[in-house]
Amino acid sequence: MTSKLVDQLINDNLVPLKPYESARRLFSGGQDWLNANESPFANPYDIDSDNFNRYPSCQPDKVISGYAKYAEVNSSQLIVTRGADEGIELLIRTFCTPGEDNILICPPTYGMYAISAETCDVGIKRVPLNNDFSLDVDGICATDNVNLVFICAPNNPTGTQVSSADLTRVLEHFADSALVVVDEAYIEFDIDNTWATQLDAYPNLVILRTLSKAFALAGLRCGFTMANEDIIQALLKVIAPYPIPEPVAQIVEQALSQNNIERMRQQVAFLNEQRDALQQALAQRPGVELLGDVKANFILFRHKQSAQIMQYLVSQGMLIRDQSKQMNLQHCLRVTVGNAEQNQRLLSLLDTYFEQAGASS
Ligand SMILES: *Cc1c(COP(=O)(O)O)cnc(C)c1O
Protein backbone atom coordinates (compact mmCIF):
# COMPACT_ATOMS: atom_id res chain seq x y z
CA MET A 1 0.00 0.00 0.00
CA THR A 2 1.31 3.44 -0.84
CA SER A 3 0.29 6.59 0.98
CA LYS A 4 -1.23 9.54 -0.81
CA LEU A 5 1.94 11.52 -0.30
CA VAL A 6 4.08 8.79 -1.84
CA ASP A 7 1.71 8.57 -4.81
CA GLN A 8 1.94 12.31 -5.23
CA LEU A 9 5.72 12.57 -5.00
CA ILE A 10 7.15 9.39 -6.54
CA ASN A 11 8.94 9.67 -9.90
CA ASP A 12 6.38 8.81 -12.59
CA ASN A 13 8.71 6.28 -14.21
CA LEU A 14 8.87 4.26 -10.97
CA VAL A 15 5.12 3.73 -10.61
CA PRO A 16 4.88 0.53 -12.71
CA LEU A 17 8.07 -1.01 -11.26
CA LYS A 18 8.29 -3.76 -8.66
CA PRO A 19 11.29 -4.56 -6.41
CA TYR A 20 13.74 -6.95 -8.13
CA GLU A 21 12.85 -10.57 -7.46
CA SER A 22 16.34 -11.67 -6.49
CA ALA A 23 16.91 -15.30 -5.67
CA ARG A 24 17.14 -14.19 -2.03
CA ARG A 25 13.84 -12.35 -2.03
CA LEU A 26 11.88 -15.15 -3.70
CA PHE A 27 12.49 -17.78 -1.01
CA SER A 28 13.38 -17.28 2.61
CA GLY A 29 13.61 -20.95 3.66
CA GLY A 30 15.43 -23.76 1.96
CA GLN A 31 18.62 -25.64 2.67
CA ASP A 32 20.26 -26.02 -0.73
CA TRP A 33 20.81 -22.76 -2.56
CA LEU A 34 21.35 -23.58 -6.21
CA ASN A 35 19.45 -20.54 -7.44
CA ALA A 36 21.79 -17.53 -7.45
CA ASN A 37 24.96 -18.86 -9.11
CA GLU A 38 26.85 -18.46 -5.85
CA SER A 39 29.87 -20.56 -5.00
CA PRO A 40 29.33 -23.43 -2.55
CA PHE A 41 32.69 -22.60 -0.91
CA ALA A 42 32.78 -20.32 2.15
CA ASN A 43 36.43 -19.33 2.52
CA PRO A 44 37.86 -17.81 5.75
CA TYR A 45 39.15 -14.22 6.05
CA ASP A 46 40.48 -11.97 8.83
CA ILE A 47 39.28 -8.50 9.83
CA ASP A 48 41.32 -5.80 11.54
CA SER A 49 39.11 -3.20 13.23
CA ASP A 50 41.86 -0.68 14.02
CA ASN A 51 40.66 1.91 11.51
CA PHE A 52 36.91 1.46 11.65
CA ASN A 53 36.54 4.97 13.11
CA ARG A 54 37.85 6.41 9.81
CA TYR A 55 36.10 6.79 6.47
CA PRO A 56 37.54 4.36 3.97
CA SER A 57 39.33 5.32 0.79
CA CYS A 58 36.97 5.77 -2.19
CA GLN A 59 39.09 3.45 -4.33
CA PRO A 60 41.34 1.52 -1.92
CA ASP A 61 44.86 1.30 -3.40
CA LYS A 62 45.48 -2.34 -2.58
CA VAL A 63 42.12 -3.38 -4.00
CA ILE A 64 42.80 -1.53 -7.24
CA SER A 65 46.41 -2.66 -7.61
CA GLY A 66 45.52 -6.23 -6.62
CA TYR A 67 42.72 -6.57 -9.14
CA ALA A 68 44.65 -4.75 -11.87
CA LYS A 69 47.44 -7.28 -11.44
CA TYR A 70 45.00 -10.21 -11.43
CA ALA A 71 43.10 -8.98 -14.52
CA GLU A 72 46.27 -7.79 -16.29
CA VAL A 73 45.05 -4.26 -16.85
CA ASN A 74 46.48 -0.90 -15.86
CA SER A 75 45.32 0.54 -12.49
CA SER A 76 43.98 3.57 -14.36
CA GLN A 77 41.66 1.26 -16.33
CA LEU A 78 39.75 0.07 -13.27
CA ILE A 79 37.08 1.19 -10.81
CA VAL A 80 35.85 -0.88 -7.86
CA THR A 81 32.11 -0.83 -7.10
CA ARG A 82 29.55 -2.30 -4.71
CA GLY A 83 29.11 -5.38 -6.84
CA ALA A 84 29.03 -5.45 -10.63
CA ASP A 85 25.42 -4.34 -10.23
CA GLU A 86 26.59 -0.93 -9.08
CA GLY A 87 28.88 -0.81 -12.13
CA ILE A 88 25.85 -1.35 -14.39
CA GLU A 89 23.93 1.45 -12.71
CA LEU A 90 26.94 3.80 -12.71
CA LEU A 91 27.41 3.28 -16.45
CA ILE A 92 23.76 4.09 -17.10
CA ARG A 93 23.75 7.14 -14.83
CA THR A 94 27.01 8.41 -16.30
CA PHE A 95 26.37 7.83 -20.00
CA CYS A 96 22.59 8.05 -20.48
CA THR A 97 20.33 11.09 -20.12
CA PRO A 98 17.02 10.15 -18.45
CA GLY A 99 14.00 10.43 -20.70
CA GLU A 100 16.19 10.67 -23.82
CA ASP A 101 18.80 7.97 -24.23
CA ASN A 102 18.64 4.20 -24.61
CA ILE A 103 20.57 1.07 -23.77
CA LEU A 104 20.53 -2.06 -25.94
CA ILE A 105 20.16 -5.53 -24.43
CA CYS A 106 19.97 -9.02 -25.96
CA PRO A 107 17.44 -11.16 -24.10
CA PRO A 108 17.31 -13.69 -22.62
CA THR A 109 20.01 -12.20 -20.42
CA TYR A 110 20.82 -10.85 -16.97
CA GLY A 111 17.93 -8.85 -15.56
CA MET A 112 19.70 -5.92 -13.94
CA TYR A 113 20.52 -4.03 -17.18
CA ALA A 114 16.83 -3.45 -17.82
CA ILE A 115 15.99 -2.82 -14.17
CA SER A 116 18.71 -0.21 -13.74
CA ALA A 117 17.65 1.49 -16.97
CA GLU A 118 14.02 1.56 -15.84
CA THR A 119 14.80 3.04 -12.44
CA CYS A 120 16.91 5.72 -14.18
CA ASP A 121 14.16 6.45 -16.76
CA VAL A 122 16.45 5.37 -19.60
CA GLY A 123 14.96 3.57 -22.62
CA ILE A 124 15.61 -0.09 -23.46
CA LYS A 125 16.00 -1.45 -27.00
CA ARG A 126 15.82 -5.22 -27.17
CA VAL A 127 17.50 -7.31 -29.88
CA PRO A 128 16.77 -10.93 -28.89
CA LEU A 129 19.46 -13.56 -29.26
CA ASN A 130 19.18 -15.91 -32.23
CA ASN A 131 17.64 -19.37 -31.69
CA ASP A 132 21.06 -20.81 -30.87
CA PHE A 133 21.58 -17.93 -28.39
CA SER A 134 24.23 -16.28 -30.57
CA LEU A 135 24.11 -12.51 -31.03
CA ASP A 136 21.87 -11.13 -33.78
CA VAL A 137 24.69 -8.89 -34.95
CA ASP A 138 22.76 -7.51 -37.94
CA GLY A 139 19.86 -6.63 -35.66
CA ILE A 140 22.18 -5.01 -33.12
CA CYS A 141 23.97 -2.96 -35.78
CA ALA A 142 20.65 -1.88 -37.29
CA THR A 143 19.60 -0.32 -33.96
CA ASP A 144 20.33 3.37 -33.63
CA ASN A 145 20.16 5.89 -30.84
CA VAL A 146 21.76 3.72 -28.15
CA ASN A 147 24.50 4.86 -25.76
CA LEU A 148 25.30 1.53 -24.09
CA VAL A 149 25.20 -1.99 -25.56
CA PHE A 150 25.15 -4.68 -22.84
CA ILE A 151 26.55 -8.07 -23.83
CA CYS A 152 26.81 -10.77 -21.21
CA ALA A 153 29.65 -13.22 -21.97
CA PRO A 154 29.33 -15.97 -20.81
CA ASN A 155 25.62 -15.15 -20.87
CA ASN A 156 23.40 -15.65 -17.85
CA PRO A 157 21.14 -17.70 -18.03
CA THR A 158 22.05 -19.47 -21.31
CA GLY A 159 25.68 -20.28 -20.39
CA THR A 160 26.75 -19.45 -23.94
CA GLN A 161 29.86 -17.56 -25.03
CA VAL A 162 29.81 -14.79 -27.58
CA SER A 163 31.86 -15.36 -30.69
CA SER A 164 34.83 -13.09 -30.94
CA ALA A 165 34.00 -12.24 -34.56
CA ASP A 166 30.50 -11.11 -33.51
CA LEU A 167 31.75 -8.99 -30.65
CA THR A 168 34.40 -7.43 -32.85
CA ARG A 169 31.73 -6.41 -35.37
CA VAL A 170 29.63 -4.85 -32.61
CA LEU A 171 32.60 -2.96 -31.13
CA GLU A 172 33.59 -1.63 -34.54
CA HIS A 173 30.05 -0.72 -35.55
CA PHE A 174 29.57 1.39 -32.40
CA ALA A 175 33.13 2.77 -32.32
CA ASP A 176 31.91 6.36 -32.62
CA SER A 177 28.46 6.10 -31.09
CA ALA A 178 28.18 3.78 -28.07
CA LEU A 179 30.07 1.97 -25.33
CA VAL A 180 29.93 -1.82 -25.59
CA VAL A 181 29.73 -3.29 -22.08
CA VAL A 182 30.90 -6.91 -21.89
CA ASP A 183 29.66 -8.46 -18.64
CA GLU A 184 32.28 -11.01 -17.61
CA ALA A 185 30.71 -12.00 -14.28
CA TYR A 186 31.44 -15.68 -15.10
CA ILE A 187 34.69 -15.28 -16.99
CA GLU A 188 36.76 -17.34 -14.52
CA PHE A 189 34.84 -20.40 -15.74
CA ASP A 190 35.94 -19.63 -19.31
CA ILE A 191 39.01 -17.49 -18.75
CA ASP A 192 40.55 -17.92 -22.19
CA ASN A 193 37.73 -15.85 -23.65
CA THR A 194 38.22 -12.65 -21.66
CA TRP A 195 38.19 -9.30 -23.47
CA ALA A 196 40.35 -7.64 -20.81
CA THR A 197 43.34 -7.90 -23.12
CA GLN A 198 41.54 -5.78 -25.74
CA LEU A 199 41.07 -2.49 -23.86
CA ASP A 200 43.90 -0.82 -25.74
CA ALA A 201 42.45 -1.88 -29.10
CA TYR A 202 38.88 -0.66 -28.45
CA PRO A 203 38.30 2.75 -26.81
CA ASN A 204 34.56 1.97 -26.53
CA LEU A 205 35.01 -1.37 -24.72
CA VAL A 206 33.89 -1.68 -21.08
CA ILE A 207 34.21 -4.90 -19.06
CA LEU A 208 32.29 -5.80 -15.91
CA ARG A 209 33.72 -8.23 -13.36
CA THR A 210 32.63 -9.46 -9.92
CA LEU A 211 33.94 -11.32 -6.89
CA SER A 212 30.46 -12.80 -6.34
CA LYS A 213 30.79 -15.92 -8.48
CA ALA A 214 34.14 -17.72 -8.92
CA PHE A 215 35.73 -15.81 -6.01
CA ALA A 216 32.93 -17.03 -3.72
CA LEU A 217 32.31 -13.57 -2.20
CA ALA A 218 28.72 -12.70 -3.11
CA GLY A 219 28.15 -11.53 0.46
CA LEU A 220 30.90 -8.96 0.13
CA ARG A 221 29.29 -6.92 -2.69
CA CYS A 222 32.38 -6.17 -4.72
CA GLY A 223 32.70 -5.74 -8.48
CA PHE A 224 34.93 -4.02 -10.99
CA THR A 225 34.45 -2.02 -14.15
CA MET A 226 37.39 -1.98 -16.56
CA ALA A 227 37.73 0.45 -19.46
CA ASN A 228 40.02 3.10 -20.80
CA GLU A 229 40.96 5.89 -18.45
CA ASP A 230 38.62 8.56 -19.82
CA ILE A 231 35.63 6.27 -19.20
CA ILE A 232 36.85 5.43 -15.68
CA GLN A 233 37.32 9.13 -14.91
CA ALA A 234 33.73 9.83 -15.97
CA LEU A 235 32.44 7.05 -13.69
CA LEU A 236 34.45 8.49 -10.78
CA LYS A 237 32.41 11.69 -11.08
CA VAL A 238 29.24 9.75 -10.26
CA ILE A 239 30.28 7.07 -7.76
CA ALA A 240 29.54 7.67 -4.06
CA PRO A 241 32.42 9.07 -1.98
CA TYR A 242 32.86 5.91 0.14
CA PRO A 243 31.41 2.99 -1.81
CA ILE A 244 33.70 0.26 -0.45
CA PRO A 245 33.46 -0.37 3.32
CA GLU A 246 36.79 -0.87 5.08
CA PRO A 247 36.12 -4.55 6.03
CA VAL A 248 35.27 -5.25 2.39
CA ALA A 249 38.53 -3.69 1.22
CA GLN A 250 40.47 -5.81 3.72
CA ILE A 251 38.85 -9.03 2.55
CA VAL A 252 39.27 -8.19 -1.13
CA GLU A 253 42.95 -7.59 -0.56
CA GLN A 254 43.25 -11.07 0.98
CA ALA A 255 41.13 -12.67 -1.75
CA LEU A 256 43.51 -11.26 -4.35
CA SER A 257 46.66 -12.70 -2.77
CA GLN A 258 48.48 -15.14 -4.97
CA ASN A 259 47.56 -18.10 -2.74
CA ASN A 260 43.89 -17.23 -2.68
CA ILE A 261 43.77 -16.67 -6.43
CA GLU A 262 45.26 -20.14 -6.76
CA ARG A 263 42.58 -21.47 -4.36
CA MET A 264 39.90 -19.78 -6.49
CA ARG A 265 41.28 -21.45 -9.63
CA GLN A 266 41.20 -24.85 -7.94
CA GLN A 267 37.63 -24.30 -6.82
CA VAL A 268 36.69 -23.27 -10.37
CA ALA A 269 38.34 -26.41 -11.77
CA PHE A 270 36.38 -28.50 -9.25
CA LEU A 271 33.11 -26.76 -10.13
CA ASN A 272 33.74 -27.20 -13.85
CA GLU A 273 34.13 -30.95 -13.29
CA GLN A 274 31.02 -31.11 -11.12
CA ARG A 275 29.13 -29.13 -13.74
CA ASP A 276 30.04 -31.45 -16.58
CA ALA A 277 29.03 -34.49 -14.54
CA LEU A 278 25.77 -32.87 -13.44
CA GLN A 279 25.01 -31.85 -17.02
CA GLN A 280 25.48 -35.43 -18.25
CA ALA A 281 23.33 -36.79 -15.45
CA LEU A 282 20.56 -34.26 -16.10
CA ALA A 283 20.56 -35.12 -19.80
CA GLN A 284 19.63 -38.70 -18.88
CA ARG A 285 16.55 -37.71 -16.88
CA PRO A 286 13.22 -38.20 -18.68
CA GLY A 287 12.01 -35.19 -20.64
CA VAL A 288 14.99 -33.01 -19.81
CA GLU A 289 16.24 -30.93 -22.73
CA LEU A 290 19.54 -29.17 -22.10
CA LEU A 291 19.67 -25.65 -23.48
CA GLY A 292 22.48 -23.30 -24.41
CA ASP A 293 25.96 -24.12 -23.18
CA VAL A 294 27.85 -24.53 -19.91
CA LYS A 295 30.59 -21.89 -19.99
CA ALA A 296 29.72 -20.81 -16.43
CA ASN A 297 28.71 -22.38 -13.09
CA PHE A 298 25.10 -23.16 -14.00
CA ILE A 299 23.05 -25.36 -16.32
CA LEU A 300 19.89 -24.37 -18.18
CA PHE A 301 17.33 -26.99 -19.10
CA ARG A 302 13.77 -27.22 -20.33
CA HIS A 303 11.08 -29.61 -19.14
CA LYS A 304 7.35 -29.61 -19.86
CA GLN A 305 6.67 -29.97 -16.16
CA SER A 306 9.05 -27.19 -15.12
CA ALA A 307 6.47 -25.56 -12.84
CA GLN A 308 5.72 -28.81 -11.00
CA ILE A 309 9.41 -29.70 -10.77
CA MET A 310 10.15 -26.28 -9.32
CA GLN A 311 7.33 -26.62 -6.81
CA TYR A 312 8.46 -30.08 -5.74
CA LEU A 313 12.09 -29.00 -5.30
CA VAL A 314 11.07 -25.94 -3.27
CA SER A 315 8.96 -28.17 -1.03
CA GLN A 316 12.12 -30.21 -0.38
CA GLY A 317 14.25 -27.15 0.43
CA MET A 318 16.12 -27.41 -2.88
CA LEU A 319 16.08 -24.00 -4.53
CA ILE A 320 16.84 -23.55 -8.21
CA ARG A 321 15.85 -20.66 -10.49
CA ASP A 322 12.75 -20.55 -12.66
CA GLN A 323 13.64 -18.86 -15.97
CA SER A 324 10.34 -19.55 -17.70
CA LYS A 325 9.28 -15.89 -17.80
CA GLN A 326 12.36 -14.85 -19.78
CA MET A 327 12.06 -14.26 -23.50
CA ASN A 328 12.18 -17.61 -25.40
CA LEU A 329 12.78 -19.61 -22.23
CA GLN A 330 9.31 -21.06 -21.62
CA HIS A 331 9.48 -24.09 -19.27
CA CYS A 332 13.15 -23.45 -18.49
CA LEU A 333 14.93 -23.91 -15.18
CA ARG A 334 18.47 -22.90 -14.26
CA VAL A 335 20.48 -24.80 -11.69
CA THR A 336 23.67 -23.50 -10.12
CA VAL A 337 26.44 -26.07 -9.72
CA GLY A 338 26.81 -26.73 -6.01
CA ASN A 339 29.11 -28.99 -4.02
CA ALA A 340 29.11 -32.74 -4.69
CA GLU A 341 26.48 -33.42 -2.02
CA GLN A 342 24.09 -30.77 -3.25
CA ASN A 343 24.39 -31.87 -6.87
CA GLN A 344 23.74 -35.46 -5.84
CA ARG A 345 20.76 -34.44 -3.73
CA LEU A 346 19.31 -32.51 -6.65
CA LEU A 347 19.56 -35.58 -8.90
CA SER A 348 18.00 -37.83 -6.25
CA LEU A 349 15.12 -35.42 -5.74
CA LEU A 350 14.54 -35.25 -9.48
CA ASP A 351 14.48 -39.04 -9.65
CA THR A 352 11.95 -39.18 -6.85
CA TYR A 353 9.86 -36.58 -8.62
CA PHE A 354 9.95 -38.43 -11.95
CA GLU A 355 9.03 -41.73 -10.26
CA GLN A 356 6.06 -40.12 -8.52
CA ALA A 357 4.94 -38.19 -11.56
CA GLY A 358 5.48 -41.14 -13.92
CA ALA A 359 6.88 -38.47 -16.16
CA SER A 360 7.83 -38.84 -19.76
CA SER A 361 8.89 -36.40 -22.41
C1 LIG B 1 25.68 -12.17 -10.65
C2 LIG B 1 25.81 -11.28 -11.84
C3 LIG B 1 26.17 -9.95 -11.73
C4 LIG B 1 26.17 -9.23 -10.40
O1 LIG B 1 27.28 -9.32 -9.71
P1 LIG B 1 27.42 -8.59 -8.31
O2 LIG B 1 28.85 -8.25 -8.30
O3 LIG B 1 27.04 -9.60 -7.28
O4 LIG B 1 26.55 -7.37 -8.29
C5 LIG B 1 26.39 -9.20 -12.86
N1 LIG B 1 26.21 -9.75 -14.08
C6 LIG B 1 25.83 -11.01 -14.23
C7 LIG B 1 25.66 -11.57 -15.59
C8 LIG B 1 25.60 -11.82 -13.12
O5 LIG B 1 25.15 -13.07 -13.28
The ligand as an SDF file (V2000), in Angstrom:
LIG
                    3D

 15 15  0  0  0  0  0  0  0  0999 V2000
   25.6800  -12.1720  -10.6510 C   0  0  0  0  0  0  0  0  0  0  0  0
   25.8070  -11.2850  -11.8430 C   0  0  0  0  0  0  0  0  0  0  0  0
   26.1660   -9.9460  -11.7270 C   0  0  0  0  0  0  0  0  0  0  0  0
   26.1730   -9.2280  -10.4040 C   0  0  0  0  0  0  0  0  0  0  0  0
   27.2820   -9.3160   -9.7140 O   0  0  0  0  0  0  0  0  0  0  0  0
   27.4160   -8.5850   -8.3120 P   0  0  0  0  0  0  0  0  0  0  0  0
   28.8480   -8.2490   -8.3020 O   0  0  0  0  0  0  0  0  0  0  0  0
   27.0360   -9.5980   -7.2770 O   0  0  0  0  0  0  0  0  0  0  0  0
   26.5470   -7.3740   -8.2910 O   0  0  0  0  0  0  0  0  0  0  0  0
   26.3850   -9.1980  -12.8630 C   0  0  0  0  0  0  0  0  0  0  0  0
   26.2120   -9.7460  -14.0800 N   0  0  0  0  0  0  0  0  0  0  0  0
   25.8320  -11.0140  -14.2280 C   0  0  0  0  0  0  0  0  0  0  0  0
   25.6600  -11.5740  -15.5860 C   0  0  0  0  0  0  0  0  0  0  0  0
   25.5980  -11.8160  -13.1180 C   0  0  0  0  0  0  0  0  0  0  0  0
   25.1480  -13.0710  -13.2800 O   0  0  0  0  0  0  0  0  0  0  0  0
  1  2  1  0
  2  3  1  0
  2 14  2  0
  3  4  1  0
  3 10  2  0
  4  5  1  0
  5  6  1  0
  6  7  2  0
  6  8  1  0
  6  9  1  0
 10 11  1  0
 11 12  2  0
 12 13  1  0
 12 14  1  0
 14 15  1  0
M  END
$$$$
